[in-house]
Amino acid sequence: MEDEQSLIEEFSPCDKIVTGMAAQNAMSGGGGLKRLVRNLRDDAEADAIARTLEKTRWNRKAAASELQISYKAVLYKIKQYNLVPPKTV
């Protein structure tokens, strides 16, 4: 329950505005509700994975454990969403 509460607190009204804009953009592009929902779901999934990877300093095994998915699934999602580690200076 603690994780759920921290996620709820993490989202601010600004995120809701962005989601509303994303919905508006998706609808203007056509495809209807099904496409809109799929795009929003994919965006949320990519964001959750990216945040977890940042939190674990791109330790994919730790990210998989935290996300409660397999290591192979994390690798697949990284490729699917074109996620890349930040450049180290």
HELIX and SHEET records of a PDB file:
HELIX    1   1 GLU A    2  GLU A   10  1                                   9    
HELIX    2   2 PRO A   13  SER A   28  1                                  16    
HELIX    3   3 GLY A   32  LYS A   55  1                                  24    
HELIX    4   4 ARG A   60  LEU A   67  1                                   8    
HELIX    5   5 TYR A   71  GLN A   80  1                                  10    
END                                                                             
